[in-house]
Amino acid sequence: MGDFLPSLELPSEAGKNHAMDRIVDKIAALPAETNYCSLEFFPPKTAMGFSNLRDRLDRMARALRPLFVNVTWGAGGSTATKSLELAEICQRELGLTTCLHLTCTNMSRKMIDKALDDAKALGIRNILALRGDPPRRAEYRDSSEPEEQEEEEEFNWAVDLVRYIRKVHGDYFCIGVASYPEGHADESHPLGQSLEHDLPYLVEKVQAGADFIMTQLFFDIQAYEHFEQTLRNHPSGAFKEIAIIPGLMPIQSYQMIKRTTKLSHAKIPDALMNRLEEVKGDDERVKEVGVDIISEIVQQVKEIKNRTSSGPKGFHFYTLNLEKAVSFIVERTGLIPPETPDEESELLRSALRQNPLPDIRLLRINGSTPEQSHRKGSIGSDPRDRVIVQNRSASHPDWEATAQEASIPAEPINSRANTLAISEGEGVLGREATWDDFPNGRWGDARSPAYGQIDGYGVSLHVTVSQALRLWGTPKTTEDISNVFIRHLKGELSTIPWSEEGFSPETDKIRDQLIRVNSKGWWTLASQPAVNGLRSSDPTFGWGPQNGFVFQKAFVEFFVPSADWKVLKEKLTKPEMKDVVCFYAINVAGDFVSSDTETPKIDEAGQQYQEASTNAVTWGVFPGKEIVTPTIIEEVSFRAWSEEAFGIWGEWAKIYGKGSESEKLLEFVRADSWLVNIIHHDFVDSDALWELLLN
């Protein structure tokens, strides 16, 4: 081995001066013509997702240089703790100016105080004050705590939280509030949704002490222009100088944007929707078109702001914990600040002054100086040496390089340009950084930071109490519950507590079987039919690039009474079922059983061991690509989802009040049921799973 370099310690990020960590102060310090961006993240559901998000945050911070980041809030319990953990990583470990979301409804003053004190202890000086779900405080109060006195603070609206923060903490916190360019609504199909209806409440929030406004996502540029002009010209003068930061959501997939716009009531103009419809079967093309659409909106908003206001122009991106699309958008639209001066270089120079490096020419490695032993790397050798090809382009860029590429010296691996290229998915390192782009959400890989959740706000029915009563009535028996699920399958109900979406066309293929399963009192949450090698252009089952073939294993997930589960489990664990099905089952107490635990494997020494299986239940084979597996079911993702699935029983029960017949029924069902997911491996026989369950 050669001589060692002396240790080089850079100043700790935690020791940085955070004197200007208030968002409005940072904006005020920018030159008037500056464009900037901010990014939003939510706490991942799984420990692996949390760990992977840490690296992603670091990379995006270095590549995109956001002015600040937002961390969403999960009201109460473990979700609130995870929000604070993520905020601590952003603020203290990475040195990012952090804005913590805080929802106030269904929370006591004690909980609000603790959240604000925790934020203060972490050095966080920015709060986005939100209302959260419609107020149902009486239902959420812990029965072990005494009722609050009349003089205690009531938090029914975001303005109540703004006033309270100002009263208790003065100007310590910079407070942001939300706005809706098209108007806010709680209901799934709102009537009277309009900006004009919202304006008095927004004026009240600003006059109560809000420092900046951040909008909900939007795609209608005309609606946004009306919004900005209306606020800037409002007779109250409340919005004349305040920072208005438009919120934008990169389009990650066709189904996700349809669901998100439904929940947020943001309209997508027909011209934009038609562009997405043309490519909706191919996730890669959807993301590419989505980057084009959001980049165009950014440029249009810049033009609007040039007409309506002066000063720096900011754009907030709801990242959904993904990096590729937002990195393309931010680079394309010029929202990354210039690299002068580079703070990292300043830190390095400061460290070197105190602990200078030896002259590299004097170092000897294996008897040679570095100049003698190794040539300077090139693009063609990063991240591995590649074959140099002549007179043609590189067919496999990860393994081949043209002569021109091989002649270009490579930049340092941690340079801004390289980090941005990685965030955009370039090369082998880029593939490792953006591996979870397709898909995200519940059926993706549980290691993904984006796994399992879109809005980041935890368990919710996504409907008001009045809507819930109108949709699902007041169940008194388990047959009443079965009827809710069956009516949903028949298209008579638009939503159930576990899903606010309609069914995809492929559900028609197994609708009769699902109705029969639900008629047994086994309430289905998710399912898919078996598919054996249909073309990727198939109108019902097709997806992905052209000229491919798609496959599916049949699976179904459902709640089942404990007595029925005991019988079904005996059937699933018979020796002849070992290689036929895989199953996972859990109850609200956390008792877990699966085909992995019931049928352990045998190693070469004859010893039993358990290995958690991972089931790709949807896959596609496409020309020139590796096999794509967009839908995965495994123990860690099933466990993560089960907490939410059982929590929704509790949310449904709360709308009926303590001690009511319906509340008692739903709480009993929650305590007695098992959540079961069964995957049948025979994707050739489309009836195999249903015959197993129904015969």
C-alpha positions in Angstrom: 0.0 0.0 0.0 1.1 3.6 -0.6 1.5 6.4 1.9 -1.7 7.6 3.5 -3.1 11.1 3.1 -3.7 13.0 6.3 -7.4 13.1 7.3 -9.4 15.9 5.8 -12.3 16.9 7.9 -14.8 19.4 6.5 -16.7 21.7 8.8 -19.9 20.0 10.1 -23.1 20.9 8.3 -24.8 20.9 11.7 -22.5 23.8 12.7 -23.6 26.1 9.8 -25.0 29.5 10.6 -28.8 29.3 10.2 -29.4 32.9 10.9 -31.2 33.3 7.6 -33.3 30.1 7.8 -36.6 31.9 7.5 -38.0 31.4 4.0 -39.1 35.0 3.5 -35.6 36.3 4.5 -34.0 34.0 2.0 -36.3 35.2 -0.7 -35.7 38.8 0.2 -31.9 38.3 -0.1 -32.2 37.0 -3.7 -31.6 39.4 -6.7 -35.0 40.5 -8.2 -34.5 38.5 -11.4 -33.8 35.2 -9.7 -35.7 32.0 -10.3 -35.7 29.4 -7.5 -37.3 26.1 -6.6 -38.4 24.3 -3.5 -39.1 20.6 -3.1 -41.6 18.6 -1.0 -41.1 15.2 0.6 -43.2 12.9 2.8 -42.0 10.3 5.4 -41.7 6.9 3.7 -43.8 4.0 5.1 -41.0 1.6 5.5 -37.6 1.7 7.2 -35.8 0.7 3.9 -37.7 3.5 2.1 -36.6 6.0 4.8 -33.0 4.9 4.5 -33.0 5.3 0.7 -34.7 8.7 0.9 -31.7 10.0 2.9 -29.3 9.4 -0.1 -31.9 10.8 -2.5 -32.3 14.0 -0.5 -28.5 14.5 -0.4 -28.2 14.0 -4.1 -31.1 16.3 -5.0 -29.9 19.0 -2.6 -26.5 19.0 -4.3 -27.8 18.8 -7.8 -30.9 21.1 -7.7 -30.0 23.5 -4.9 -33.5 24.1 -3.7 -34.0 27.3 -1.6 -35.9 25.2 0.9 -37.7 21.8 1.3 -41.1 21.0 2.8 -41.8 17.9 4.9 -45.5 16.8 5.1 -47.2 16.1 8.4 -49.0 13.0 9.6 -51.4 14.0 12.4 -50.6 12.1 15.6 -48.9 8.8 16.5 -46.1 7.3 14.5 -46.8 9.4 11.3 -46.1 12.6 13.3 -42.9 11.1 14.7 -41.7 10.1 11.2 -42.4 13.7 9.9 -40.1 15.1 12.6 -37.4 12.5 11.9 -37.4 13.4 8.2 -37.4 17.1 9.1 -34.4 16.5 11.3 -32.5 14.8 8.5 -33.2 17.8 6.2 -32.5 20.6 8.7 -29.7 19.3 10.8 -27.9 16.6 8.8 -28.2 18.0 5.3 -28.3 21.7 6.4 -31.4 22.4 4.2 -33.8 25.2 5.2 -36.8 23.1 6.2 -40.5 24.0 6.3 -42.6 21.6 8.4 -46.2 21.1 7.5 -48.6 21.2 10.5 -52.3 20.3 10.3 -54.4 21.6 13.2 -57.8 19.9 13.1 -58.4 16.8 15.1 -55.4 17.7 17.3 -55.4 19.1 20.8 -53.5 22.2 21.8 -51.1 20.0 23.7 -50.2 18.2 20.5 -49.8 21.4 18.6 -47.5 22.8 21.3 -45.4 19.7 21.3 -45.0 19.8 17.5 -44.0 23.4 17.6 -41.5 22.9 20.5 -40.0 19.9 18.6 -39.6 22.0 15.5 -37.9 24.7 17.5 -35.6 22.2 19.1 -34.5 21.0 15.6 -33.8 24.6 14.5 -36.8 24.7 12.1 -38.1 28.2 11.6 -40.7 27.6 8.9 -44.2 26.2 9.3 -46.9 25.6 6.6 -50.1 26.0 8.6 -52.8 23.7 7.2 -56.3 22.8 8.3 -56.1 19.0 7.5 -59.1 16.8 7.4 -62.5 18.3 8.2 -62.8 18.9 12.0 -64.0 15.9 14.0 -62.2 16.6 17.3 -64.7 15.0 19.6 -64.2 11.7 17.8 -60.4 11.9 18.0 -60.1 12.9 21.6 -58.4 10.3 23.8 -61.0 9.0 26.2 -58.3 8.9 29.0 -57.7 12.6 28.7 -60.1 15.2 30.4 -62.2 17.3 28.1 -60.5 20.7 27.3 -62.0 23.7 29.0 -63.9 26.3 27.1 -61.1 28.8 27.2 -58.8 26.2 25.5 -57.8 27.0 21.9 -60.1 25.5 19.2 -58.4 24.7 15.9 -61.1 24.4 13.3 -59.4 26.3 10.4 -55.8 27.1 9.4 -56.3 30.7 10.4 -56.7 29.5 14.0 -53.3 27.9 13.8 -51.7 31.0 12.3 -53.1 33.2 15.1 -52.0 30.7 17.8 -48.4 30.4 16.5 -48.1 34.2 16.3 -49.5 34.6 19.8 -47.3 32.0 21.4 -44.1 32.2 19.4 -44.1 35.8 18.0 -42.0 36.1 14.9 -39.8 33.1 15.5 -41.6 31.1 12.8 -42.0 32.1 9.2 -45.6 30.9 8.5 -46.9 29.8 5.1 -50.5 29.1 4.2 -52.1 27.1 1.4 -54.2 28.4 -1.4 -56.2 26.8 -4.3 -56.1 28.5 -7.7 -59.4 26.8 -8.6 -60.9 27.0 -5.2 -61.0 24.5 -2.3 -63.5 21.7 -1.7 -63.8 18.8 0.7 -66.3 16.8 -1.3 -65.5 14.4 -4.1 -67.9 16.2 -6.5 -67.9 19.7 -5.1 -70.6 22.3 -5.9 -69.7 26.0 -5.8 -66.0 25.4 -5.8 -64.4 28.8 -6.7 -61.5 31.1 -5.9 -64.0 33.9 -5.1 -65.5 31.7 -2.3 -62.1 31.1 -0.8 -60.8 34.7 -1.0 -62.2 36.0 2.3 -60.6 33.1 4.2 -57.2 33.6 2.4 -57.3 37.4 3.3 -58.0 36.4 6.9 -55.0 34.0 7.0 -52.6 36.6 5.6 -53.9 39.4 7.9 -53.5 37.0 10.9 -49.8 36.8 10.2 -49.0 34.5 7.2 -45.7 35.3 5.6 -46.1 33.5 2.2 -48.6 31.6 0.2 -48.1 28.2 -1.4 -50.6 26.9 -3.9 -52.1 23.5 -4.4 -51.1 21.7 -7.6 -52.7 23.0 -10.8 -52.5 22.3 -14.6 -54.9 25.0 -15.9 -52.7 28.0 -16.7 -55.7 30.3 -17.3 -57.0 29.5 -13.8 -53.6 30.3 -12.3 -53.4 33.6 -14.2 -56.9 34.6 -12.9 -55.7 33.6 -9.4 -52.5 35.6 -9.4 -54.1 38.7 -10.9 -57.1 38.5 -8.5 -54.8 38.3 -5.5 -52.4 41.1 -6.6 -55.3 43.4 -7.4 -57.4 42.6 -4.3 -58.9 45.7 -2.8 -57.7 44.7 0.7 -54.0 45.0 -0.4 -53.2 41.9 1.6 -51.5 40.2 -1.4 -49.7 43.1 -3.0 -46.2 42.2 -1.7 -46.5 38.7 -0.3 -44.6 35.8 -1.9 -47.0 33.6 -3.9 -45.3 30.3 -4.7 -47.0 28.1 -7.3 -47.1 24.4 -6.5 -46.6 21.9 -9.3 -46.7 18.1 -9.4 -44.5 16.3 -12.0 -46.6 13.7 -13.8 -45.2 10.4 -12.7 -47.8 8.0 -14.3 -51.2 8.2 -16.0 -53.1 6.5 -13.2 -51.4 8.5 -10.4 -52.2 11.9 -12.0 -55.8 10.9 -12.6 -56.1 9.9 -8.9 -54.3 13.0 -7.6 -56.3 15.5 -9.6 -59.5 13.8 -8.4 -58.5 14.2 -4.8 -57.3 17.8 -5.2 -60.1 18.8 -7.6 -57.5 20.3 -10.0 -58.7 20.3 -13.6 -56.5 19.1 -16.5 -57.3 21.1 -19.7 -58.5 18.9 -22.5 -55.5 19.7 -24.7 -53.1 18.5 -22.0 -55.2 15.4 -21.2 -55.2 14.4 -24.8 -51.4 14.4 -24.9 -51.4 12.1 -21.9 -54.2 9.9 -23.3 -52.1 9.3 -26.5 -49.3 7.6 -24.4 -51.1 6.4 -21.3 -50.1 2.7 -21.9 -46.4 3.5 -21.7 -45.1 4.8 -18.4 -41.9 6.1 -19.9 -43.7 8.1 -22.5 -46.2 9.5 -19.9 -43.3 10.7 -17.8 -41.6 12.3 -20.8 -44.8 14.1 -21.9 -45.3 15.1 -18.3 -41.9 16.7 -18.1 -42.8 18.7 -21.3 -46.2 19.8 -19.8 -44.8 20.9 -16.4 -41.8 22.7 -18.1 -44.3 24.6 -20.3 -46.4 25.6 -17.3 -43.3 26.9 -15.5 -42.4 29.1 -18.5 -46.0 30.3 -18.7 -46.1 31.2 -15.0 -42.9 33.1 -15.3 -44.6 35.3 -18.0 -47.6 35.8 -15.8 -45.4 36.9 -12.8 -43.5 39.3 -15.1 -46.9 41.1 -15.7 -48.3 40.9 -12.1 -45.4 41.3 -9.7 -41.7 42.0 -9.3 -39.0 40.1 -7.4 -37.7 36.6 -7.4 -39.9 33.9 -8.9 -40.3 30.6 -7.0 -41.7 27.2 -7.9 -42.6 24.5 -5.5 -42.5 20.8 -6.6 -44.5 18.0 -5.1 -41.8 15.3 -5.7 -43.7 12.3 -4.3 -40.2 11.3 -3.1 -39.1 10.7 -6.7 -36.2 12.6 -8.4 -36.0 11.9 -12.1 -38.9 14.0 -13.5 -38.4 16.9 -11.2 -34.6 17.0 -12.0 -35.4 17.2 -15.7 -37.9 20.0 -15.2 -35.8 22.1 -12.9 -32.8 21.9 -15.2 -34.8 22.5 -18.4 -36.6 25.6 -16.9 -33.4 27.2 -15.5 -34.4 26.9 -11.8 -31.0 25.7 -10.6 -29.0 28.6 -9.2 -25.5 29.2 -10.7 -22.6 27.6 -9.0 -20.8 30.9 -7.9 -19.5 30.8 -5.3 -19.6 27.1 -4.6 -20.1 26.7 -0.9 -18.6 23.2 -1.0 -15.4 24.6 -2.6 -15.3 27.2 0.1 -15.6 24.5 2.8 -12.8 22.5 1.1 -10.5 25.5 0.8 -11.1 26.3 4.5 -10.3 22.8 5.5 -7.1 22.7 3.4 -5.8 25.9 4.9 -5.9 24.2 8.3 -4.8 20.8 7.2 -2.8 21.1 3.9 -2.4 18.1 1.6 1.1 16.9 0.8 2.4 17.5 -2.7 0.7 14.7 -4.7 3.9 14.3 -6.8 5.8 13.1 -3.7 3.3 10.3 -2.9 4.4 6.8 -4.0 1.9 4.1 -4.6 3.4 0.6 -5.2 6.7 2.3 -5.9 5.3 4.7 -8.5 4.0 8.3 -8.4 0.3 8.7 -9.4 1.4 10.4 -12.6 3.4 7.3 -13.6 0.8 4.7 -12.5 -2.5 5.9 -13.8 -3.8 8.0 -16.7 -6.5 10.6 -16.2 -10.0 9.0 -16.4 -12.3 9.9 -19.2 -16.1 9.8 -19.7 -15.6 6.5 -21.4 -14.1 5.0 -18.2 -16.8 6.2 -15.8 -18.2 4.3 -13.9 -16.3 1.4 -15.5 -13.9 1.0 -18.3 -15.9 0.6 -21.6 -15.0 -0.8 -25.0 -14.2 1.9 -27.5 -16.1 1.4 -30.8 -15.2 3.0 -34.1 -17.4 4.3 -37.0 -20.7 3.8 -35.2 -22.6 4.9 -32.2 -22.5 3.0 -29.0 -25.2 0.3 -29.0 -24.8 -0.3 -25.3 -23.7 3.0 -23.7 -23.1 1.3 -20.3 -20.5 -1.0 -21.9 -19.3 0.9 -25.0 -18.0 4.4 -25.7 -17.2 6.1 -29.0 -13.7 7.4 -29.6 -14.9 11.0 -29.1 -16.4 10.1 -25.7 -13.3 8.3 -24.6 -11.2 11.4 -25.3 -13.2 13.7 -23.0 -11.8 13.9 -19.4 -14.4 12.9 -16.8 -15.5 15.4 -14.2 -15.1 14.5 -10.5 -17.8 12.0 -9.6 -19.3 14.5 -7.1 -19.4 17.5 -9.4 -22.8 19.3 -9.8 -23.1 18.2 -13.4 -22.4 14.6 -12.6 -24.8 14.6 -9.6 -27.6 16.1 -11.8 -26.9 13.5 -14.5 -27.3 10.8 -11.9 -30.6 12.3 -10.7 -31.8 12.3 -14.3 -31.1 8.6 -14.5 -28.0 8.8 -16.7 -25.7 5.8 -16.9 -25.3 2.9 -14.4 -25.2 5.2 -11.4 -28.3 7.0 -12.7 -30.2 3.7 -13.0 -29.3 2.9 -9.4 -30.5 6.3 -8.3 -33.8 6.2 -10.2 -34.5 2.5 -10.0 -38.0 3.0 -8.4 -39.4 5.3 -11.0 -41.8 2.6 -12.4 -44.0 2.2 -10.6 -44.5 3.9 -7.3 -47.3 3.6 -4.8 -48.6 0.6 -3.0 -47.7 -2.1 -5.5 -44.1 -1.0 -6.0 -41.0 -2.0 -4.3 -41.2 -1.4 -0.5 -37.5 -0.3 -0.5 -38.5 2.8 -2.5 -38.8 6.1 -0.8 -42.0 6.6 -2.8 -43.6 3.4 -1.7 -47.2 3.2 -0.7 -48.5 6.7 -0.4 -49.3 9.7 -2.5 -50.3 12.5 -0.2 -48.2 11.7 2.8 -50.9 12.5 5.3 -51.7 9.1 6.7 -55.0 7.2 7.1 -58.0 9.1 5.8 -61.5 8.3 4.3 -61.0 11.2 1.8 -64.7 12.1 2.2 -66.7 14.2 4.6 -68.9 12.7 7.4 -72.0 13.7 5.4 -70.7 12.0 2.3 -69.7 8.9 4.2 -73.2 8.6 5.7 -74.8 9.1 2.3 -72.5 6.5 0.6 -72.3 3.7 3.2 -75.3 4.3 5.4 -75.3 3.0 9.0 -74.3 -0.7 8.9 -75.9 -2.8 11.7 -74.8 -6.3 10.5 -71.9 -7.9 8.5 -74.4 -8.3 5.7 -74.7 -4.5 5.5 -70.9 -4.3 5.2 -70.9 -7.0 2.4 -73.6 -5.0 0.6 -71.4 -1.9 0.6 -68.6 -3.8 -1.2 -71.0 -5.6 -3.6 -72.6 -2.3 -4.6 -69.2 -0.9 -5.3 -68.3 -3.8 -7.5 -71.6 -3.4 -9.4 -70.9 0.3 -10.0 -73.6 1.5 -7.7 -71.2 3.2 -5.3 -68.4 5.5 -6.4 -66.2 4.8 -3.5 -65.6 2.6 -0.4 -63.5 3.5 2.7 -60.5 1.8 1.2 -60.7 3.1 -2.3 -61.9 6.4 -3.8 -61.3 5.2 -7.4 -63.5 3.3 -9.8 -62.5 -0.1 -11.2 -60.2 -0.6 -14.2 -61.6 -2.4 -17.2 -59.7 -5.6 -16.3 -61.9 -6.0 -13.2 -64.8 -6.8 -15.6 -63.1 -10.1 -16.3 -63.4 -11.3 -12.7 -66.4 -9.1 -11.4 -68.7 -12.1 -11.0 -66.1 -14.0 -9.0 -65.4 -11.0 -6.8 -69.1 -10.6 -6.0 -69.3 -14.2 -5.0 -66.3 -13.8 -2.7 -67.8 -10.7 -1.1 -71.1 -12.5 -0.7 -69.3 -14.9 1.6 -68.4 -12.0 3.9 -64.8 -11.9 2.6 -64.4 -8.2 1.7 -62.0 -7.6 -1.2 -59.6 -4.7 -1.4 -57.5 -5.5 -4.4 -57.4 -8.2 -7.1 -56.3 -9.0 -10.6 -57.0 -11.7 -13.1 -54.4 -14.1 -14.6 -52.9 -13.1 -18.0 -50.7 -15.2 -20.2 -48.7 -13.4 -22.9 -51.1 -10.9 -24.3 -49.7 -8.2 -26.5 -48.7 -4.9 -24.8 -51.1 -3.1 -27.1 -54.1 -5.1 -25.7 -56.8 -2.5 -25.0 -57.6 -4.0 -21.5 -54.4 -5.6 -20.2 -51.7 -4.0 -22.3 -49.1 -1.6 -21.0 -45.5 -0.5 -21.7 -43.7 -0.1 -25.0 -45.0 -1.5 -28.3 -44.4 -5.0 -29.6 -44.1 -6.5 -26.1 -46.0 -9.2 -24.2 -47.5 -8.9 -20.7 -48.2 -11.5 -18.1 -50.1 -11.5 -14.7 -50.6 -13.9 -11.8 -54.0 -13.8 -10.3 -54.2 -12.5 -6.8 -56.8 -11.2 -4.4 -56.6 -9.4 -1.1 -59.5 -9.4 1.4 -60.7 -9.2 5.0 -62.0 -12.5 6.4 -63.5 -13.3 9.8 -61.1 -15.2 12.1 -63.3 -18.4 12.1 -63.2 -18.5 8.3 -59.5 -17.8 8.2 -58.8 -20.8 10.4 -60.5 -23.1 7.8 -59.0 -21.3 4.8 -55.5 -21.5 6.3 -55.7 -25.3 6.7 -56.6 -25.5 3.0 -53.7 -23.2 1.9 -51.1 -25.0 4.0 -51.7 -28.5 2.6 -48.6 -30.1 1.2 -50.0 -30.1 -2.4 -50.4 -26.2 -2.2 -46.7 -25.5 -1.5 -45.8 -24.5 -5.0 -49.2 -23.4 -6.1 -50.0 -20.4 -4.0 -48.2 -17.8 -1.8 -50.2 -16.1 0.9 -49.7 -13.4 3.6 -52.1 -12.9 6.5 -52.2 -10.5 9.5 -54.7 -9.3 12.1 -55.0 -6.0 13.9 -52.9 -7.3 16.8 -50.0 -7.9 14.5 -50.1 -11.7 14.4 -48.6 -12.6 11.1 -48.5 -15.9 9.1 -47.5 -16.6 5.5 -46.6 -19.4 3.2 -43.0 -18.6 4.0 -43.4 -19.2 7.7 -45.7 -22.2 7.2 -43.4 -24.0 4.7 -39.8 -23.3 5.6 -37.1 -24.2 3.2 -34.4 -26.8 3.7 -30.7 -25.9 3.2 -27.9 -28.3 1.9 -27.2 -29.4 5.5 -30.8 -30.4 6.0 -31.6 -27.4 8.3 -34.8 -25.5 8.1 -34.7 -21.8 7.4 -37.2 -19.1 6.4 -36.8 -16.8 3.5 -39.2 -14.0 2.7 -40.5 -14.4 -0.8 -41.0 -11.6 -3.3 -43.7 -12.1 -5.9 -43.7 -10.3 -9.2 -47.4 -10.6 -10.1 -47.2 -8.4 -13.2 -44.4 -8.5 -15.7 -43.7 -7.5 -19.3 -41.2 -8.6 -22.0 -40.3 -5.9 -24.5 -37.8 -5.7 -27.4 -34.3 -4.5 -26.2 -35.3 -4.3 -22.5 -34.8 -6.3 -19.4 -38.0 -7.9 -18.1 -40.1 -5.2 -16.4 -41.9 -6.1 -13.1 -44.1 -3.2 -12.1 -46.3 -5.0 -9.5 -44.7 -6.7 -6.5 -46.2 -8.3 -3.5 -43.9 -9.1 -0.5 -44.0 -9.4 3.2 -42.6 -5.9 4.0 -45.0 -4.1 1.7 -48.0 -6.2 3.0 -47.1 -5.4 6.6 -46.8 -1.7 5.9 -50.1 -1.6 4.1 -51.9 -3.6 6.8 -51.5 -0.9 9.4 -53.3 1.5 7.1 -55.9 -1.0 6.1 -56.9 -1.8 9.7 -56.8 1.9 10.5 -59.5 2.7 8.0 -61.9 0.5 9.9 -61.3 2.8 12.9 -61.8 5.9 10.8 -65.1 4.6 9.4 -66.3 3.7 12.9 -65.5 7.2 14.2 -68.1 8.9 12.1 -71.0 7.2 14.0 -70.0 8.3 17.5 -68.9 6.4 20.6 -71.2 3.5 21.6 -73.4 3.6 18.6 -74.5 0.3 17.0 -72.5 0.9 13.8 -69.4 1.9 15.7 -69.5 -1.2 17.8 -70.0 -3.4 14.7 -67.1 -1.8 12.8 -64.8 -2.0 15.8 -65.7 -5.7 16.3 -65.0 -6.5 12.7 -61.7 -4.7 12.9 -60.7 -6.7 16.0 -61.9 -10.1 14.6 -60.8 -9.9 10.9 -57.6 -11.1 9.2 -56.3 -9.3 6.2 -55.2 -11.9 3.7 -53.5 -11.7 0.3 -53.3 -14.9 -1.9 -51.3 -15.2 -5.1 -51.8 -18.1 -7.4 -48.7 -19.0 -9.4 -50.6 -20.7 -12.3 -51.0 -17.7 -14.7 -52.0 -20.0 -17.5 -55.2 -21.2 -15.8 -57.4 -18.1 -15.4 -59.9 -19.8 -13.1 -57.5 -21.5 -10.7 -57.5 -18.9 -7.9 -61.3 -18.5 -7.9 -61.9 -22.2 -7.9 -59.6 -22.5 -4.9 -61.6 -19.9 -3.0 -65.2 -20.6 -4.1 -65.4 -24.4 -4.5 
